[in-house]
């Protein structure tokens, strides 16, 4: 909203479809893919810890490194246009 100077929905969509990148408290910036409005962001796999390995009530899982890796495109884990039939009219 700061970039579009308002809350007008179509202007915000246009801004996001332009490839604008923004932080989402992960290792790298994210963006919305214009063709299907999918957010492109790092993902993490988690594994639950057995109760005997938990140090406290908040210590319930371990996390993988970010996927895709830092040298890979965020598109590496996303559906291709052929795999995803969701589209938005131009």
Buried (B, 14 or more C-beta within 10 A) or exposed (E): EEEBEEEEEEBBBEBBBEEBEEEEEEEEBBBBBBEBEBEBBBEEEEEEEEEEEEEEEEEEEEEEEBEBEEEEEBEEEBEEEEEEEEEEEE
